[in-house]
Amino acid sequence: MANLILKDILIQKKSFITGIICSLPILLNFRNLGASIYTFLPILITFVFITNAILYDEKAEILLNSLPIKRIHIVSAKYISIFLFTLIGIITMFLLVNIIKFLGTTNLPISMNIENIFITFVLSLILNCINFPLYFKYGYLKARFIPLILIFGVFFLLSSLDGILHKYINYEFIVINLNNMPQIILNSIIILICFIVFIISFSLSCNIYKNKDL
C-alpha cells in the first residue's frame, strides 16, 4: 500500500506546477475573502492532486487490478492521500504567501494560523469523503465536476452563512454557547464527526470497488 501512495505522489509533477500557476492569480484576486483564502486555496490544490491521481488510476485500472494488490489497499491508499495532499496544499500556500509578502507586491490577509490549518484538514477530509464513493462508483468522467461544485458551494455557503443565521436562527445564542464551550471539547466533537464521516465513506468506497466489474 505504501507503494500505491508513493505512486500517487510521484505522478504529481505536472499537477504541482499547475497548482502553483493556478494558485498565484487566485490568491491575488480573491484576497478579499480574508483569512478564508488560506483554507480555500489549499483545498483547491488538494483537489488538483487527487483528481490527477484518480485519472491516472482510471486509465490504468485494468493493469492495476491485474497486479497482486487487494482492492481494499487501493481504496486505502486513496484515503490516506487526502491527508498527504492536503498537507502539500498547505505547504504550497504557506510558501506562496511568504514569497508575495517578501516581494511586497500586494497586501494579504493575516498570516496562516493553526485554526486555518485545522479547518483546511476538516473541510478537505469531508469533501473528499463525499467525492471518493462517487469516483469509485461512476468514474472520473461522470463525477469530475462534483468536487468543484462542492468546493465552491461550501465557500459560497460559508460566505453567506452569517446573513442566513442572523435571519432565521438565534445567531447570538449559538455564538455565545460556542464561545463558552472549551476549545478542546469543540475540536474533539469536530474530529469525532470527521472520524464518523471517514469510516462511512471508506466503507462505502470499499464495498463499491470490491463489487465493481472491470
C-alpha positions as CSV (number, residue, x, y, z in Angstrom):
1,M,0.0,0.0,0.0
2,A,2.9,2.3,0.7
3,N,4.0,2.0,-3.0
4,L,0.5,3.0,-4.1
5,I,0.7,6.2,-2.0
6,L,4.2,6.9,-3.3
7,K,3.0,6.4,-6.8
8,D,0.2,9.0,-6.3
9,I,2.8,11.4,-5.1
10,L,5.4,10.8,-7.8
11,I,2.9,11.4,-10.7
12,Q,2.2,14.9,-9.4
13,K,5.0,16.8,-11.2
14,K,2.6,18.4,-13.7
15,S,-0.1,18.8,-11.1
16,F,2.3,20.6,-8.7
17,I,3.3,23.1,-11.4
18,T,-0.4,23.5,-12.4
19,G,-1.3,24.1,-8.7
20,I,1.4,26.8,-8.3
21,I,0.4,28.6,-11.6
22,C,-3.3,28.5,-10.8
23,S,-2.9,29.4,-7.1
24,L,-1.0,32.6,-7.6
25,P,-3.7,34.6,-9.5
26,I,-6.4,33.1,-7.3
27,L,-4.5,34.2,-4.2
28,L,-4.1,37.7,-5.6
29,N,-7.6,38.2,-7.0
30,F,-9.5,36.6,-4.1
31,R,-7.6,38.0,-1.2
32,N,-10.8,39.9,-0.3
33,L,-12.1,36.6,1.1
34,G,-9.8,37.4,4.1
35,A,-8.4,34.5,6.1
36,S,-10.8,32.1,4.3
37,I,-8.4,32.2,1.3
38,Y,-5.9,30.3,3.4
39,T,-8.5,27.4,3.6
40,F,-10.0,27.7,0.1
41,L,-6.7,27.6,-1.8
42,P,-5.1,24.5,-0.2
43,I,-8.3,22.6,-0.7
44,L,-8.3,23.6,-4.3
45,I,-4.7,22.4,-4.7
46,T,-5.6,19.1,-2.9
47,F,-8.4,18.7,-5.4
48,V,-6.0,19.1,-8.4
49,F,-3.6,16.4,-6.9
50,I,-6.4,13.9,-6.1
51,T,-8.1,14.4,-9.4
52,N,-4.8,13.7,-11.2
53,A,-4.2,10.6,-9.2
54,I,-7.8,9.3,-9.8
55,L,-7.5,10.0,-13.5
56,Y,-4.1,8.2,-13.7
57,D,-5.5,5.1,-11.9
58,E,-8.6,5.1,-14.0
59,K,-6.5,4.9,-17.2
60,A,-4.5,2.0,-15.7
61,E,-7.3,0.4,-13.8
62,I,-7.3,-2.9,-15.5
63,L,-3.5,-3.2,-15.3
64,L,-3.6,-2.1,-11.6
65,N,-6.1,-4.7,-10.7
66,S,-4.2,-7.4,-12.6
67,L,-1.3,-7.0,-10.1
68,P,-1.3,-8.9,-6.7
69,I,-2.9,-5.9,-4.9
70,K,-6.0,-6.1,-2.9
71,R,-8.7,-3.7,-3.8
72,I,-9.0,-2.5,-0.2
73,H,-5.4,-1.4,-0.4
74,I,-6.1,0.6,-3.5
75,V,-9.0,2.3,-1.7
76,S,-7.0,2.8,1.5
77,A,-4.1,4.5,-0.4
78,K,-6.6,7.0,-1.9
79,Y,-8.0,7.9,1.6
80,I,-4.5,8.3,3.1
81,S,-3.6,10.5,0.2
82,I,-6.2,13.0,1.4
83,F,-4.0,13.9,4.4
84,L,-0.8,14.0,2.4
85,F,-2.1,16.1,-0.5
86,T,-3.8,18.5,2.0
87,L,-0.5,18.9,3.8
88,I,1.2,19.6,0.4
89,G,-1.5,22.2,-0.4
90,I,-1.0,23.9,3.0
91,I,2.8,24.0,2.5
92,T,2.4,25.3,-1.1
93,M,0.0,28.0,0.2
94,F,2.5,28.9,3.0
95,L,5.3,29.3,0.5
96,L,3.3,31.4,-1.9
97,V,2.1,33.7,0.9
98,N,5.6,34.3,2.2
99,I,7.0,34.9,-1.3
100,I,4.3,37.5,-2.0
101,K,4.9,39.2,1.4
102,F,8.6,39.2,0.8
103,L,8.3,40.8,-2.6
104,G,5.8,43.3,-1.1
105,T,3.7,43.3,-4.4
106,T,0.3,43.3,-2.6
107,N,-1.4,43.2,0.7
108,L,-2.6,39.9,2.0
109,P,-4.8,39.0,5.0
110,I,-3.3,38.0,8.3
111,S,-0.9,35.1,8.1
112,M,-2.0,31.4,8.2
113,N,-2.5,30.1,11.7
114,I,-3.3,26.8,13.4
115,E,-7.1,27.4,13.1
116,N,-6.8,27.8,9.3
117,I,-4.8,24.6,9.1
118,F,-7.3,22.7,11.3
119,I,-10.3,23.9,9.2
120,T,-8.5,23.1,6.0
121,F,-7.9,19.5,7.1
122,V,-11.5,19.2,8.3
123,L,-13.1,20.5,5.1
124,S,-10.7,18.7,2.8
125,L,-11.4,15.4,4.6
126,I,-15.2,15.8,4.5
127,L,-15.3,17.0,0.9
128,N,-13.1,14.2,-0.4
129,C,-15.0,11.6,1.7
130,I,-18.1,12.7,-0.3
131,N,-16.2,12.6,-3.6
132,F,-14.4,9.2,-3.3
133,P,-17.5,6.9,-3.2
134,L,-18.8,8.8,-6.3
135,Y,-15.5,8.4,-8.1
136,F,-15.3,4.7,-7.3
137,K,-19.0,4.3,-8.4
138,Y,-19.2,6.4,-11.5
139,G,-15.6,7.0,-12.5
140,Y,-13.7,10.3,-13.2
141,L,-15.5,11.4,-16.3
142,K,-19.0,11.2,-14.8
143,A,-18.1,12.6,-11.4
144,R,-15.3,15.1,-12.3
145,F,-17.4,18.3,-11.8
146,I,-18.9,17.3,-8.4
147,P,-15.8,18.2,-6.4
148,L,-15.5,21.7,-7.9
149,I,-19.3,22.3,-7.3
150,L,-18.8,21.1,-3.7
151,I,-15.7,23.3,-3.1
152,F,-17.2,26.5,-4.5
153,G,-20.6,25.7,-3.0
154,V,-19.2,25.2,0.5
155,F,-17.2,28.5,0.4
156,F,-20.2,30.4,-1.1
157,L,-22.3,28.9,1.7
158,L,-19.8,29.9,4.4
159,S,-19.6,33.5,3.0
160,S,-23.4,33.7,3.1
161,L,-23.9,31.9,6.3
162,D,-23.6,34.9,8.6
163,G,-26.6,36.6,7.0
164,I,-28.7,33.4,6.9
165,L,-28.1,32.7,10.5
166,H,-29.0,36.2,11.6
167,K,-32.2,36.0,9.6
168,Y,-33.6,32.6,10.6
169,I,-31.7,31.5,13.7
170,N,-30.9,32.9,17.1
171,Y,-27.3,33.5,16.0
172,E,-26.2,35.3,19.1
173,F,-27.4,32.4,21.3
174,I,-25.4,29.9,19.2
175,V,-22.2,32.1,19.2
176,I,-22.4,32.6,22.9
177,N,-22.7,28.9,23.6
178,L,-19.9,28.0,21.2
179,N,-17.6,30.7,22.7
180,N,-18.3,29.3,26.2
181,M,-17.5,25.8,25.1
182,P,-13.9,24.8,25.8
183,Q,-11.9,24.7,22.6
184,I,-10.7,21.2,23.2
185,I,-14.2,19.9,23.5
186,L,-15.4,21.7,20.4
187,N,-12.4,20.4,18.4
188,S,-13.0,16.9,19.8
189,I,-16.6,17.0,18.6
190,I,-15.4,18.1,15.1
191,I,-12.8,15.4,15.0
192,L,-15.3,12.8,16.1
193,I,-17.7,13.9,13.3
194,C,-14.8,13.7,10.8
195,F,-13.9,10.2,12.0
196,I,-17.5,9.0,11.5
197,V,-17.7,10.5,8.1
198,F,-14.4,8.9,7.2
199,I,-15.4,5.5,8.3
200,I,-18.8,5.6,6.5
201,S,-17.2,6.9,3.3
202,F,-14.3,4.4,3.4
203,S,-16.8,1.5,3.9
204,L,-18.9,2.7,1.0
205,S,-15.9,3.0,-1.3
206,C,-14.6,-0.4,-0.3
207,N,-17.9,-2.0,-0.9
208,I,-18.4,-0.2,-4.3
209,Y,-14.9,-1.0,-5.5
210,K,-14.9,-4.6,-4.3
211,N,-18.1,-5.3,-6.4
212,K,-17.1,-3.2,-9.4
213,D,-16.7,-5.1,-12.7
214,L,-13.6,-4.0,-14.6
